[in-house]
Amino acid sequence: MSILTYRKIMFYLDIALVPFIVVFFPIAAHTTGNKVYYLYLGIAVAAIFRIVSYLRKERANKSS
């Protein structure tokens, strides 16, 4: 059984966060007429980059 590290917990939270942001916030912003959802889409993109970074680091650790 593997121990959950901070990076792994953040990885799973990012996976849960990205679809929620991409789907919910543009709908909410469109109904309210608020343009702040661009900020939330930026957060989603940053979370995607963190997911990719984590996966690349894990693959590098396994290969070495």
N, C-alpha and C positions, 0 to 999 in steps of 0.2 A: 504494500500500500504506500503510495507516494504522499509525501507531506505537501500540503498546499502552501506555496510561497506567496509572498505579496504580489509578485509579477504574474503568477498564475491566476490569482484571484482577480486582479485587474484585467487580465485577458478575458476571463469569463464575463466580467461585468461589462467590458467593452462590447463583447458579442451580443449581450442582451440589450445594451444601450443603443447601438447603431440602428437597428430596424425601428425601434420606438421613435427615435428622433426623426429619421427619414420619413416615416409615415405620419406620425401624429402632429409634429410641429408645423409643417406646411399647411395642413388642413386647418389647424387652430389659427394660424396667422392669416390664412385666406378669409376665414369667417369673421375675424376681428379687423381685417384690413391693416394689420401690423406687419412691417417689413423686418422685424427683428429675427425672423426665422432664418435669415442668412447667417446670423451668428450661430444658431443651433446646427445648421448644416455644416458650418466650419468646424464645430465641435465633433460632429459625426465623422468628417473627413480625418480629423486628427486622431480619433479613436481607431479608424481603419488603419492609419499608418502605424499606430502603436501595436495593433494586432499583427500586422505584417512583420514589424520589427521583432516582436516576441517570437513569432514562428521561425523567422530566419535565425535568430539566436539559438533557439532550441535545436534546430536542425544542425547548426554548426557544432553545438555541444555533443550531439549524438554521433556525429561523424568523426570527432577527434578522440 
